[in-house]
Amino acid sequence: MSDSDLEAFRAETREWLEANCPPEMREPVRDEGDVYWGGRNASFKSDAQKAWFEACRDKGYTVPEWPKAYGGAGLTPPEGKILRQEMARINARPPLSSFGIWMLGPALLHFGTEGQKQKFLNEIARGEIRWCQGYSEPGSGSDLVSMQTFGEDKGDHWVVNGQKIWTSYADEADWIFCLVRTDKENKYQGITFMLFDMENEGVSTKPIKLISGNSPFCETFMDDVTVPKSYGEDIPGYVGEINRGWDVAKYLLGHEREMISATGGGDRASSLGAVTSRAGLLDPVLRAEMAMFDVDALSFTAMSEKFMDELKARKGHPAQPNMLKYAGTELNKRRHELLMAAGGSAALEWESEESNGGKTARSWLRTKANSIEGGTSEVMLNVISKRILDLPGA
């Protein structure tokens, strides 16, 4: 597209957002209820949240760069960037948050059959299905290929037994995309990437209470769970090939790491300088540290945009998501350390209405998991040193 075409699209997008994004949906997210995840048991917190989601769903803006056939708007990467910029300009909330959008969707677009794309991608785009991720196990976190969950082949289905851990929102999810060992003799090529309903008999979950006091993670147990090999014509119950699920898993991990890295980015709405100005913070040393953070966060955002453009143009380095994940993790931890410092002793308050239920402290504690989830920081640094810096292995 020409520059004039893109400017016309920007003007059209700005006009559409002004007409369709309610003022309430331009306010900062205050609690979990302000985030709409969709799914068969979902409910809207407000009429404004419902109106914003439905407007974006009908426009294809829940997944704007997905093809129209799969529920998206079919935007080109430059158009998608403009939409993100214009949404950030008015501080618009995402209309739909979803592991289906961030992780499973890209994997299905790359590896899925046409039947899987038609069924699952449209359900994701319309907010009709909520997914969780079954990767880590007790003793098999960063070393995923050592996992023990096993699927016994029964002809037209598998019988799956095992346990997953750190399964985010498993107790709220409708379906799970799950790594299951289907060949015990082959470490890497004996894993299958399965899809199945969390209401299947034998699936159970148990929330894990974190240091923050919240329980977004769960243990997930599978006891003689029947997983069909097919859900209909051209809709396999697995993605990619049987016993080649590690190929899909690695591809998906790259998108998960991009998702986690996004928490470290900078914009006008999340500027610590703006936060401290509103709060009247006077400590000159802390103000200087926050200004340095804002510069680093904006630099990270620019780097992220560059990497995303390169990856979409198939010119990116395969280890770039590792760089984004590590840098974004460290920035997010640093952001919340500074917010705690700015809040002083009041930031340690845990339960009052004035502190919004201890949001500052609980969010700070939650960031400690950023350096573990999606691949530990140590693993990210090992990959960067080996794949990008070409350093010798230990």
Summary of the structure (lengths in Angstrom):
residues: 394
radius of gyration: 21.6
end to end distance: 48.2
largest distance: 69.4
contacts: 1267
relative contact order: 0.09
helix: 48%
strand: 14%
